[in-house]
Amino acid sequence: MFGSAMLEVAIGLIFVFLLVSIICSAIREGIEARLKSRAAYLERGIRELLHDAAGRGLARTLYEHPLIASLYSEKYTPGEHAAGSPALLAKGTGLPSYIPARSFATALMDIAARGVDPALGSDPRTPVMSLKTVRANIINLECEPVQRVMLTAIDTAHGNLDDARLNLEAWFDSGMDRVSGWYKRSTQWIIFWIALVVAVALNINTITIVDFLYRNDTARAAIVALAEAASTDTAFITRNYADARQELEALDLPIGWASGWGAPAQPTGVLDVWNGLFGPLFGWLLTALAATMGAPFWFDLLNKVMVIRATVKPHEKSPEEASEDRQPKRAKRSRKKTAPPPTPSKAKARKATTTSEPAEASEQPEGSTVVAHEELQPALQRAALEDACDIPITHVTLDEDLPPAEGGVA
């Protein structure tokens, strides 16, 4: 059975992973603010979407359009020309990190309707942008695949300019989904290398931490209390680098080089390869892999484990009682014996004492048949058992001996 000690060890380990993930994410955001890799990934995705790998054709025209150029202050400079996604630490060179889909679609339609020269587009005598003018001047896009996409967007809009723009926005969003996949994969790799450096620099060994928490009840209870308080704070994952680093170092855990080398024990000899080499390397690797999951993942997992602990603890303090349902007690059988039916002699005696007239003097109807009392005893006993009536029957008149009925309904 999964005991409470192991559950608390898991809670403490999750809390450590949460703090390490916050630290690594903060470092990643600092690198992103310096390099602006999002802008580099976005620019590469737009170049591939517009079939302009070198960035000298339609992609440059789009970035220099007033709707897009207003999003950044520097001059457009194409990124490196290479197949696939950009490098992990690609530099954005001052380009925008985000372009609204509406601005992209409107700028592309304006280029198709009025041409690539901004001076011509600013002439008030230029035609109004409509589906007709966009279709008539679609050659201005100078890219056959993009022209085909534009024609499809116009034909499926059924004469509505807004529907055509929405079609182009959907095309842009589908292309940006690929860019998002590039960026997420690169971010995971960057965080992994950052976490590996942090794990080695701060000596955050997962194996050592698990062994320490399992053996030390006081430290385990303290870190569980901190984790419980953190699980109720929704703003915990938004902490900065300094706060997360301070809270991690304040934990009573074997973190840092002051605790020495090795996991979980110090090397005992030259041949102790595990504690001397492979144990620490494996523990650091586990820490780095855990940090790549991200702080939101560990925060959600911490809340779920806390719910499990809340249901396990009451059962340990007060075991489940037996069910309150009780089987109904069987009624005690009465030990009082039923009185036997009266014997013929007793019945005769009781009849003699209760009857106002002697049996010999009783008058019988004419034509009736008198049945002997001794012959009726078996039937009388059965009737006494069935009807709970112990009065003996002495005279029985058969149906054929009854007098004829008088009157009736005519």
Secondary structure, DSSP 8 states (H G I E B T S, - for coil): ---HHHHHHHHHHHHHHHHHHHHHHHHHHHHHHHH-HHHHHHHHHHHHHTT-TTSSSHHHHHHTSHHHHTT-SS--------SSS--TT---TT--S---HHHHHHHHHHHHHH-S-HHHHT-TTS----HHHHHHTGGGG--HHHHHHHHHHHHTTTT-HHHHHHHHHHHHHHHHHHHHHHHHHHHHHHHHHHHHHHHHHHT--HHHHHHHHHH-HHHHHHHHHHHHHHHT-TTGGG--HHHHHHHHHHSSSS-SGGG-SSSSS---STT-HIIIIIHHHHHHHHHHHHHTT-HHHHHHHHHHHHHHHHHHHHHHHS-----S-------------------HHHHHHHHHHH-SS-TTT----TT-----HHHHHHHHHHHHHHHS----------GGGS--------
